[in-house]
Amino acid sequence: METSENSLLMWKALEQLRGPLDVQDAEQLLLAVIFLRCVADVPEDTATAGMPRWQWLVAEADHGPVLTEALKMTLHAWTRSYPDGGRRLTESIPDHRVAGPLLREAVRLIDRAQRPLELYEECLERFSHTKSRGNYFTPRPLVRLLVDLLAPRPGERVFDPACGSGGFLVESARHVREHHGPQTVVELAGRDINPRARQIAWLNLTARGLEADLGEGSVDSLRFDDTRSTTFDVVFANPPFNLKHSDDLWHRPWRYGQPPRNNANFAWVQHVVSKLTSRGRAAMLLPDGATFTAGAARQIRAGLVADDVLSAVVALPAGLFPHTAIKSSIWIFNREKPAEGRGQVLFINAREQETPAGQRKRTLSEDDIERIVDAYRSWGGSDQDKAGWCRSASMEEIAAREFNLDAVGYVGTPTVEPAPQHADQRVAELTHELFEHFAEAARLEDQLRDILGEM
């Protein structure tokens, strides 16, 4: 992401707060201020009569005696619809003696932002570098890709069981409104075990005028599913990769068999599939190890293929996540496959569809996204196979390969003539390959631990 004036303002504001505050507290406080800049900087109407406005808060930053109290008052007024009345959000504001003087300058800086919604999104992306395993934020190109693949429609119910900052929910609403009109309704729901993440998701949605059911109290999608009797038309998920969970998770019944005891990837897979209506579809991100790990994972993959609920697997480039260099794949599920796709799984090798985005990082361009989406939407069976890019495989072939779902193994790799390279470019690429080898070693170690854990 290029440095913009908005980015500079955000980082200056964060630097004002980092001195006296813990990094995560400073980040959440800054997000709360930007949220108020988005929602409270509006003309007064009958629905918001008497509520404090953004310019009043800016005036308090210039002349008020206790800015933190003014901030709490403004935040509480604009978060009353939050399940606990915004209590946790207002309680998270630090004592005036700690943050008051520096908060004044932060408010003044945010007041200069030209596009506060974009600034909010930039904050979430930049702050994701300090979160482990992607718990808060999925990079926007990946969110856009998964949503475009499933293309939510008006009136559908969209769910994310590990919603983090709410990116899939926000993008689903944007997609529906862009393709079906600005007043089109889509029902949104999300869960996340992290209360702080759900607060950020609520702020993210509300700043855009969106509503969603994010649950109340303690929420753990895998252990205590409070949506057990509810199914959804569309489900998105980017669960924490290779999460190690407590033993009580495995005491519940599982349709395709108990997941590996030391890894929750296939608990998430089965949870996502269980939330689908009879015509529902889902897309989720998983580490590449999930495509080939033996033991209980293989049995679950076999069940998914036999049920004909797995629609496609897309192999993605490494380096798309800010917190890990691990390779990942998109798994797409569909309870009602088109006739030409029944008994088949589409494999897409998008390993080379990448654009450099800084040191050892990659992103997906609009062209990359469009090519992957077109390959999936135009899927018409084996007659549309393209060597090195996409291929449709039958249940029988997948079974013969021991239910290995590694897309590259089915599709092959594209043959591309190498272009002349400068020395510094070659060094950068070799460094990237070295980090990929490190990630591969970690993946093989996880696989070995899975096998040993089941012996």
C-alpha positions as CSV (number, residue, x, y, z in Angstrom):
1,M,0.0,0.0,0.0
2,E,1.4,3.4,-1.0
3,T,1.9,6.0,1.7
4,S,-0.9,8.5,1.6
5,E,-1.6,11.7,3.5
6,N,-4.2,9.7,5.4
7,S,-1.6,7.1,6.4
8,L,0.8,9.8,7.6
9,L,-1.9,11.3,9.7
10,M,-2.8,7.9,11.2
11,W,0.8,7.1,12.1
12,K,1.4,10.5,13.6
13,A,-1.7,10.0,15.7
14,L,-0.6,6.6,16.8
15,E,2.9,7.8,17.7
16,Q,1.2,10.4,20.0
17,L,-0.5,7.6,21.9
18,R,2.2,4.9,21.9
19,G,4.3,6.5,24.5
20,P,2.0,6.1,27.5
21,L,-0.1,3.2,26.3
22,D,0.2,-0.5,25.4
23,V,0.4,-0.9,21.6
24,Q,-3.0,-2.6,21.3
25,D,-4.7,-0.1,23.6
26,A,-3.2,2.7,21.5
27,E,-4.5,1.1,18.4
28,Q,-8.0,0.5,19.7
29,L,-8.2,4.1,21.0
30,L,-7.2,5.4,17.6
31,L,-9.8,3.2,15.9
32,A,-12.4,4.6,18.3
33,V,-11.5,8.2,17.4
34,I,-11.6,7.4,13.6
35,F,-14.9,5.7,14.1
36,L,-16.3,8.9,15.7
37,R,-14.9,10.9,12.8
38,C,-16.9,8.6,10.4
39,V,-20.2,8.5,12.3
40,A,-20.4,11.8,14.2
41,D,-19.3,14.1,11.5
42,V,-22.9,14.4,10.1
43,P,-25.6,17.0,10.2
44,E,-28.1,16.7,13.0
45,D,-31.4,15.0,12.2
46,T,-34.4,13.6,14.2
47,A,-32.6,10.3,14.8
48,T,-29.4,12.0,16.2
49,A,-30.8,15.1,17.8
50,G,-28.9,16.0,20.9
51,M,-26.0,13.6,20.3
52,P,-22.5,15.1,20.5
53,R,-20.9,15.9,17.1
54,W,-17.4,15.4,15.9
55,Q,-16.7,19.2,15.8
56,W,-17.7,19.4,19.4
57,L,-15.1,16.8,20.2
58,V,-12.5,18.8,18.2
59,A,-13.4,21.9,20.2
60,E,-12.9,19.9,23.4
61,A,-9.5,18.9,22.1
62,D,-8.7,22.6,21.8
63,H,-10.3,24.0,24.9
64,G,-11.9,21.3,27.1
65,P,-10.4,20.5,30.5
66,V,-10.8,16.6,30.3
67,L,-10.8,15.3,26.8
68,T,-11.0,11.7,27.7
69,E,-14.4,12.3,29.4
70,A,-15.6,14.1,26.3
71,L,-14.4,11.2,24.2
72,K,-16.2,8.7,26.4
73,M,-19.5,10.7,26.3
74,T,-19.3,10.9,22.5
75,L,-18.4,7.3,22.1
76,H,-21.2,6.1,24.4
77,A,-23.8,8.2,22.6
78,W,-22.9,6.7,19.2
79,T,-22.6,3.1,20.4
80,R,-25.8,2.6,22.3
81,S,-27.0,0.0,19.9
82,Y,-24.0,-2.2,20.7
83,P,-25.1,-5.3,22.7
84,D,-23.7,-4.0,26.0
85,G,-24.5,-0.4,25.3
86,G,-20.9,0.4,24.4
87,R,-19.9,0.0,28.0
88,R,-16.7,-2.0,27.2
89,L,-15.7,0.4,24.5
90,T,-16.0,3.4,26.8
91,E,-14.3,1.6,29.6
92,S,-11.4,0.9,27.3
93,I,-10.6,4.6,27.2
94,P,-7.5,5.2,29.5
95,D,-7.3,7.6,32.3
96,H,-7.0,11.3,31.3
97,R,-3.7,11.6,33.2
98,V,-2.2,8.8,31.0
99,A,-3.5,9.8,27.5
100,G,-5.2,13.1,27.8
101,P,-2.5,15.5,26.6
102,L,-1.4,13.3,23.6
103,L,-5.0,12.4,22.7
104,R,-5.7,16.1,22.0
105,E,-3.1,16.1,19.2
106,A,-4.4,12.8,17.9
107,V,-8.0,14.2,17.6
108,R,-6.6,17.2,15.8
109,L,-4.7,15.1,13.3
110,I,-7.7,12.8,12.6
111,D,-9.8,15.9,12.0
112,R,-7.6,16.6,9.0
113,A,-8.3,13.2,7.3
114,Q,-10.0,13.6,3.9
115,R,-11.4,10.0,3.7
116,P,-12.0,8.7,7.2
117,L,-13.5,5.3,6.0
118,E,-10.3,4.6,4.0
119,L,-8.2,5.7,7.0
120,Y,-10.1,3.2,9.2
121,E,-9.4,0.4,6.6
122,E,-5.7,1.4,6.5
123,C,-5.5,1.2,10.2
124,L,-6.9,-2.3,10.3
125,E,-4.5,-3.5,7.7
126,R,-1.5,-1.9,9.2
127,F,-2.3,-3.0,12.7
128,S,-2.7,-6.6,11.5
129,H,1.1,-6.8,11.5
130,T,1.0,-6.9,15.3
131,K,-1.6,-9.7,15.5
132,S,-0.7,-13.4,15.3
133,R,-2.3,-15.8,12.9
134,G,-4.6,-13.3,11.2
135,N,-7.0,-13.1,14.1
136,Y,-8.1,-9.6,13.3
137,F,-7.7,-8.9,9.7
138,T,-7.7,-10.7,6.3
139,P,-5.9,-8.7,3.6
140,R,-8.4,-6.9,1.4
141,P,-7.5,-8.6,-1.9
142,L,-8.2,-12.0,-0.4
143,V,-11.5,-10.8,1.1
144,R,-12.4,-9.4,-2.3
145,L,-11.5,-12.7,-4.0
146,L,-13.5,-14.9,-1.7
147,V,-16.6,-12.7,-1.9
148,D,-16.4,-12.4,-5.7
149,L,-16.1,-16.2,-5.9
150,L,-19.4,-16.7,-4.0
151,A,-21.1,-13.5,-5.1
152,P,-23.7,-13.1,-2.3
153,R,-27.2,-12.1,-3.5
154,P,-30.0,-9.9,-2.2
155,G,-31.8,-11.4,0.8
156,E,-29.2,-14.1,1.5
157,R,-27.8,-14.7,5.0
158,V,-24.0,-14.3,5.2
159,F,-22.0,-15.7,8.1
160,D,-18.4,-15.6,9.3
161,P,-17.7,-17.8,12.4
162,A,-14.2,-16.2,12.9
163,C,-15.1,-12.7,11.8
164,G,-12.1,-10.7,13.2
165,S,-12.6,-7.1,12.2
166,G,-15.6,-8.0,10.0
167,G,-14.0,-7.7,6.6
168,F,-16.0,-10.5,4.9
169,L,-19.3,-9.0,6.2
170,V,-18.4,-5.5,5.0
171,E,-17.3,-6.7,1.6
172,S,-20.4,-8.9,1.2
173,A,-22.7,-5.9,1.8
174,R,-20.6,-3.8,-0.6
175,H,-20.7,-6.5,-3.3
176,V,-24.5,-6.9,-3.1
177,R,-25.1,-3.1,-3.2
178,E,-22.7,-2.6,-6.1
179,H,-24.4,-5.3,-8.2
180,H,-28.0,-5.0,-7.1
181,G,-28.5,-1.4,-6.0
182,P,-27.5,0.7,-2.9
183,Q,-30.7,-0.1,-1.0
184,T,-30.4,-3.9,-1.4
185,V,-30.5,-5.8,1.9
186,V,-28.3,-8.7,2.9
187,E,-28.4,-10.3,6.4
188,L,-25.0,-10.4,8.1
189,A,-23.9,-12.4,11.1
190,G,-20.4,-13.1,12.7
191,R,-18.8,-14.6,15.7
192,D,-15.3,-14.4,17.2
193,I,-13.9,-15.7,20.4
194,N,-12.0,-12.5,20.9
195,P,-14.2,-9.7,22.4
196,R,-11.8,-7.0,21.3
197,A,-12.0,-8.2,17.7
198,R,-15.9,-8.2,17.8
199,Q,-15.8,-4.6,19.1
200,I,-13.6,-3.6,16.2
201,A,-15.9,-5.5,13.8
202,W,-18.9,-3.7,15.2
203,L,-17.1,-0.3,14.8
204,N,-16.1,-1.3,11.2
205,L,-19.7,-2.2,10.2
206,T,-21.4,0.7,12.0
207,A,-19.0,3.2,10.4
208,R,-20.4,2.1,7.1
209,G,-24.0,2.1,8.2
210,L,-24.3,-1.7,8.3
211,E,-25.9,-3.9,11.0
212,A,-24.9,-7.4,11.9
213,D,-25.6,-10.0,14.5
214,L,-22.2,-10.5,16.3
215,G,-23.4,-12.4,19.3
216,E,-23.3,-11.5,23.0
217,G,-21.1,-12.4,25.9
218,S,-18.6,-15.3,25.6
219,V,-18.5,-16.5,22.0
220,D,-16.6,-19.6,20.8
221,S,-17.8,-20.9,17.5
222,L,-16.2,-24.3,17.8
223,R,-17.0,-25.1,21.5
224,F,-20.2,-23.3,22.2
225,D,-22.1,-22.7,18.9
226,D,-24.9,-20.3,19.7
227,T,-26.1,-20.5,16.1
228,R,-26.5,-24.3,16.2
229,S,-30.1,-24.2,15.0
230,T,-29.3,-21.7,12.3
231,T,-28.0,-22.2,8.8
232,F,-26.8,-19.7,6.2
233,D,-26.7,-19.2,2.4
234,V,-23.1,-18.0,2.3
235,V,-20.3,-18.6,4.8
236,F,-16.8,-17.1,4.7
237,A,-14.0,-18.1,7.1
238,N,-10.3,-17.3,7.7
239,P,-9.8,-19.2,10.9
240,P,-6.5,-19.2,12.8
241,F,-4.2,-21.6,11.0
242,N,-3.2,-24.8,12.8
243,L,-4.9,-23.8,16.1
244,K,-4.3,-26.1,19.0
245,H,-7.5,-26.5,21.0
246,S,-8.5,-28.0,24.3
247,D,-9.6,-31.7,24.4
248,D,-13.3,-30.9,25.1
249,L,-13.6,-29.7,21.5
250,W,-13.4,-33.3,20.3
251,H,-16.2,-34.7,22.5
252,R,-18.9,-33.3,20.2
253,P,-20.2,-35.4,17.2
254,W,-18.6,-34.7,13.9
255,R,-20.2,-35.6,10.6
256,Y,-17.0,-36.6,8.8
257,G,-15.0,-37.9,11.8
258,Q,-13.1,-36.4,14.7
259,P,-10.5,-33.9,13.6
260,P,-6.8,-34.3,14.6
261,R,-6.5,-33.7,18.3
262,N,-3.7,-31.2,18.1
263,N,-5.0,-29.2,15.2
264,A,-8.4,-27.5,14.7
265,N,-8.2,-26.9,10.9
266,F,-10.7,-29.7,10.2
267,A,-12.9,-28.8,13.1
268,W,-13.3,-25.4,11.3
269,V,-13.9,-27.1,8.0
270,Q,-16.7,-29.3,9.4
271,H,-18.2,-26.4,11.3
272,V,-18.3,-24.2,8.2
273,V,-20.0,-27.0,6.1
274,S,-22.5,-27.6,9.0
275,K,-23.7,-24.0,8.8
276,L,-24.8,-24.3,5.1
277,T,-28.4,-24.4,4.0
278,S,-29.5,-27.1,1.5
279,R,-28.4,-24.7,-1.3
280,G,-25.6,-22.9,0.6
281,R,-22.0,-22.3,-0.4
282,A,-18.9,-21.4,1.5
283,A,-15.3,-20.3,1.0
284,M,-12.5,-20.5,3.5
285,L,-8.8,-20.1,3.8
286,L,-6.6,-23.0,5.0
287,P,-2.9,-23.7,5.2
288,D,-1.6,-26.0,2.5
289,G,-0.9,-28.8,4.9
290,A,-4.7,-29.3,5.2
291,T,-4.7,-30.5,1.5
292,F,-2.4,-33.5,2.1
293,T,-2.0,-34.3,5.9
294,A,-2.6,-38.0,6.6
295,G,-4.6,-39.7,9.3
296,A,-7.9,-38.2,10.5
297,A,-7.5,-35.3,8.1
298,R,-7.5,-37.7,5.2
299,Q,-10.6,-39.4,6.4
300,I,-12.4,-36.0,6.6
301,R,-11.3,-35.0,3.1
302,A,-12.6,-38.4,1.9
303,G,-16.0,-37.7,3.4
304,L,-16.2,-34.2,1.9
305,V,-15.4,-35.6,-1.6
306,A,-17.8,-38.5,-1.2
307,D,-20.6,-36.1,-0.1
308,D,-19.9,-34.1,-3.3
309,V,-19.9,-30.9,-1.2
310,L,-16.3,-29.8,-2.1
311,S,-16.5,-27.7,-5.2
312,A,-13.0,-26.2,-5.8
313,V,-9.5,-25.8,-4.3
314,V,-7.4,-22.8,-5.3
315,A,-3.7,-22.8,-4.5
316,L,-2.6,-19.3,-3.6
317,P,0.9,-17.6,-3.6
318,A,2.9,-17.5,-0.4
319,G,3.4,-14.1,1.3
320,L,-0.2,-12.9,1.1
321,F,-0.6,-12.6,4.9
322,P,1.4,-10.0,6.9
323,H,2.0,-12.4,9.8
324,T,3.2,-15.5,8.0
325,A,4.9,-16.7,4.8
326,I,3.0,-20.0,4.8
327,K,1.3,-21.1,1.6
328,S,-2.5,-21.3,1.7
329,S,-5.4,-22.4,-0.3
330,I,-9.1,-21.5,-0.8
331,W,-11.5,-24.3,-0.3
332,I,-15.0,-23.7,-1.8
333,F,-18.0,-25.8,-0.8
334,N,-21.4,-25.9,-2.5
335,R,-24.4,-27.9,-1.3
336,E,-26.0,-27.5,-4.8
337,K,-23.4,-27.9,-7.5
338,P,-24.3,-27.2,-11.1
339,A,-24.9,-30.3,-13.1
340,E,-21.6,-30.1,-15.0
341,G,-19.7,-30.0,-11.7
342,R,-21.3,-32.9,-9.9
343,G,-18.9,-35.6,-9.0
344,Q,-16.0,-33.3,-9.8
345,V,-13.6,-30.9,-8.0
346,L,-12.1,-27.9,-9.8
347,F,-8.4,-27.3,-9.0
348,I,-6.8,-23.9,-9.8
349,N,-3.1,-23.3,-9.5
350,A,-2.8,-19.5,-8.8
351,R,0.6,-19.8,-7.2
352,E,2.1,-17.5,-9.8
353,Q,-0.8,-14.9,-9.7
354,E,1.0,-12.4,-7.4
355,T,2.2,-8.8,-7.3
356,P,5.1,-7.7,-5.1
357,A,4.0,-5.7,-2.1
358,G,7.1,-4.9,-0.2
359,Q,9.9,-7.1,1.3
360,R,8.9,-10.8,1.1
361,K,5.2,-9.8,0.7
362,R,2.8,-10.4,-2.2
363,T,-0.7,-9.3,-3.0
364,L,-3.3,-10.1,-5.7
365,S,-4.0,-7.5,-8.3
366,E,-7.5,-6.8,-9.8
367,D,-6.4,-8.8,-12.9
368,D,-5.3,-11.8,-10.7
369,I,-8.7,-11.8,-8.8
370,E,-10.7,-11.5,-12.1
371,R,-8.8,-14.4,-13.7
372,I,-9.4,-16.7,-10.7
373,V,-13.0,-15.8,-10.4
374,D,-13.6,-16.3,-14.1
375,A,-12.0,-19.7,-14.0
376,Y,-14.4,-20.8,-11.2
377,R,-17.5,-19.2,-12.6
378,S,-17.0,-20.5,-16.1
379,W,-16.3,-24.1,-14.9
380,G,-17.9,-26.5,-17.2
381,G,-16.1,-29.8,-16.5
382,S,-13.0,-31.3,-18.0
383,D,-13.6,-29.6,-21.4
384,Q,-12.3,-26.4,-19.9
385,D,-9.1,-27.8,-18.4
386,K,-6.0,-25.6,-19.0
387,A,-2.6,-27.1,-18.4
388,G,-0.8,-25.3,-15.6
389,W,-3.8,-23.3,-14.6
390,C,-7.0,-25.2,-13.9
391,R,-8.3,-28.8,-14.1
392,S,-11.4,-30.7,-13.1
393,A,-10.8,-34.0,-11.3
394,S,-13.3,-36.8,-10.7
395,M,-14.1,-38.4,-7.3
396,E,-12.4,-41.6,-8.6
397,E,-9.1,-39.8,-9.5
398,I,-9.1,-38.0,-6.1
399,A,-9.6,-41.3,-4.3
400,A,-6.8,-42.8,-6.3
401,R,-4.6,-40.0,-5.1
402,E,-5.5,-40.8,-1.5
403,F,-7.7,-37.7,-1.3
404,N,-4.7,-35.4,-1.6
405,L,-6.2,-32.0,-2.6
406,D,-3.0,-30.2,-3.5
407,A,-4.1,-28.2,-6.5
408,V,-0.6,-28.0,-8.0
409,G,-0.4,-31.8,-8.1
410,Y,-3.6,-32.0,-10.3
411,V,-3.0,-29.0,-12.5
412,G,0.8,-28.9,-12.9
413,T,2.9,-25.8,-13.1
414,P,2.8,-23.2,-15.9
415,T,5.7,-23.1,-18.3
416,V,7.0,-19.5,-18.5
417,E,10.1,-18.3,-20.2
418,P,12.3,-16.6,-17.5
419,A,12.9,-12.9,-18.2
420,P,16.4,-11.4,-17.9
421,Q,16.9,-10.3,-14.3
422,H,19.1,-7.8,-12.6
423,A,21.3,-9.1,-9.8
424,D,19.4,-7.3,-7.0
425,Q,16.1,-8.7,-8.3
426,R,17.6,-12.2,-8.4
427,V,18.8,-11.8,-4.8
428,A,15.3,-10.7,-3.7
429,E,13.7,-13.7,-5.4
430,L,16.2,-16.2,-3.9
431,T,15.5,-14.7,-0.5
432,H,11.8,-15.1,-1.1
433,E,12.4,-18.8,-2.1
434,L,14.5,-19.3,1.1
435,F,11.6,-18.1,3.2
436,E,9.3,-20.4,1.3
437,H,11.6,-23.3,2.2
438,F,11.4,-22.3,5.8
439,A,7.6,-22.3,5.6
440,E,7.7,-25.8,3.9
441,A,9.9,-27.1,6.7
442,A,7.4,-25.8,9.3
443,R,4.5,-27.4,7.4
444,L,6.2,-30.8,7.2
445,E,6.9,-30.6,10.9
446,D,3.2,-30.0,11.6
447,Q,2.4,-33.0,9.4
448,L,4.8,-35.2,11.3
449,R,3.4,-34.0,14.6
450,D,-0.1,-34.9,13.4
451,I,1.0,-38.4,12.4
452,L,2.8,-39.0,15.7
453,G,-0.1,-37.6,17.7
454,E,-2.5,-40.2,16.2
455,M,-0.2,-43.2,16.7
